[in-house]
Amino acid sequence: MSINIAVKVLINRPIVEEILFLKFFKFKKKERFEIEDNIGEGIHIHYKNFRIDMSINDFKKFAETLKDFS
């Protein structure tokens, strides 16, 4: 895995999903959730296999919108 020194990881928390298979077997699966600050450029949100790129201003608006829901 390469490391980009111009990226600062703000949040790195795995999301654990419990999956029921054939009504008998349960197993847990870890999924990726990470928010990175590409210093001076923008913000990247990684969720599972998705990557969302936002400008810093867009991320601030997004965070304010999420705050309104709580």
Helices and strands as residue ranges (DSSP letters): E 7-12, E 15-21, E 25-31, E 33-38, E 42-47, E 50-54, H 56-69
